[in-house]
Amino acid sequence: MFGARIENFIILSFLFLLGLALMPGCAVSTTMQLEQLVLGLIVGLVALFFSLLQSYLSKFDDKLNRKCENINNIVDYDNITFFGCKYVDFKEVECYRSQENIDFYILFKETMEDGLIQYSGSGGNKINSDWVKKYETYNGGDTKCSDFDLNKRVHKIDSFETICSLYKITSPKFKSLFFREFDKFKNIKDNYFFSFYELCDNIIENWYLDNQDSPKMFFESVLGKGTSFEKVLNNQQIDSKKNMISWSVWNDNDDVEFMLGIIKNNS
């Protein structure tokens, strides 16, 4: 609505200036005044062009998002609060102690940069895409055309995430056992801030980052062997809007993160 008002204002301003220039007895009496009027008309046209372009791209983006498969259709990902390597106040985790019906997740993810992607579903518009030799020069991803879809558009993207694994912890004992370990850790800290990495390092002997081992070590340190959990996602790539990706190549790998997720279950 706001964008439409801007466009209407620019159009009306342009018509007013044009009418003024064509009006008999116009006050434009010098070359300088005429140049200023023409410059104003050009600026107005440029502003109108970019406003219309922005509106078009916004509509195209909304259409794309509606067609893509989104991770939130599988799990309420956007509403999960994740704790990883960043330091937070103990209260941000402790507030969940008294809440009923909360679910815990464990996430291991990686960030890819400077890539090309195709979206899951029909997102990105159906189009005939040819395999380009350039795709084979990327440092990571499907450079062998195994999952490449000739009927989907290829999109360039600055960065995207790979959810290497997302587990939902289903054991009813986990909450009480986790907060028992949490309290032990809190009592030896000399400040009010901590990171999930610090907690793992404290409760897991010889802890290290690994997609397979980190979740297993965490589960067993809190619950013991035979932990009950459900794998929700495995090697699923997503963009910043959580749209799911079916094919990708990339040049750089950035952050690897291991995270604890907590969410209020309203079902």
Secondary structure, DSSP 8 states (H G I E B T S, - for coil): -HHHHHHHHHHHHHHHHHHHHHSTT-S--SHHHHHHHHHHHHHHHHHHHHHHHHHHHHHHHHHHHHHB-BGGGTS-GGG-EEE-SS-EETHHHHTTTT-SSEEEEEEEEEEEEEEEEEESBTTT-B------GGGGGSSEE-TT-SS--TTB--EEEEEEEEEEEEEEE--TTHHHHHHHHHHHHHHH-SSSEE-HHHHHHHHSTT----TTHHHHHHHHHHH-SS--EEEEEEEEEE-TT-BEEEEEEEEEEEEEEEEEEEEE---
